């Protein structure tokens, strides 16, 4: 990803704990760059994807460029 594609985040909201969840830098289409993630972030991302509907809601892309 280049610098212009990181103004978005993919947000996984917890189904049970308001305010909890995971968010990861992504492009406008919600694609994350696994190679650019730390090992811990990569594992958290893969975990969150695995438990969609059981622990986390379907992820949403958020625009972080709030001009």
N, C-alpha and C positions, 0 to 999 in steps of 0.2 A: 504494500500500500504506500502511496505517496502522501505528502503532508496534506493535500487537499481532500483526501478521502477519509481522514480520521476525525472529521467534525461530526461524526455520528457514533452512536453507541447502540449495541444490541442489549436490551434490558430483559432479564428473566426475573419476574416478580414472584415472590413466594406466595403460595396459595393459602398459607396458614399464619404467617407472621407479617403483619403490615409493616412496611418499611424495609423488609429484608429482601435480599435477592442478589443477583450478580449482574454486572454490566461489563461489556467488552467493546473495545474500539472496533468499528466496522465501516463499510462503505454504505452508500445510500440504499443498496439492495439488501443489506444485512449480512454481507459476507465478511467474515473475520479472517485475518492473516495468522494462521496457526504458527507459521514459522517465526513470526515476530513476537509471539507470546513467550513469557517465562514458562517454565515447566509447571509451576503451580497454577498459573492462569489457564494454561492449556488443559490441565486436569479438571479444574473447576468448570471450564466451558464444556468439556465433554460430559462431565457429570450432569450439569444443568440440562443439556440436550437430552440425556437419557431419561430424566425424570419429569419431562414435560407432561403435564396432566395429572401427575401424582404428587409432586412437590412444588413445581413451578408452573406458572401460566405460560401459554404460548408467548415466545419472546416478541418484543416490539422494538422497532428501530426508532430512535429518538434523535432529532437534529440538535446538536449541541451549539450550533452557531446561532445564538439568540440575539441578533442585532436589532 
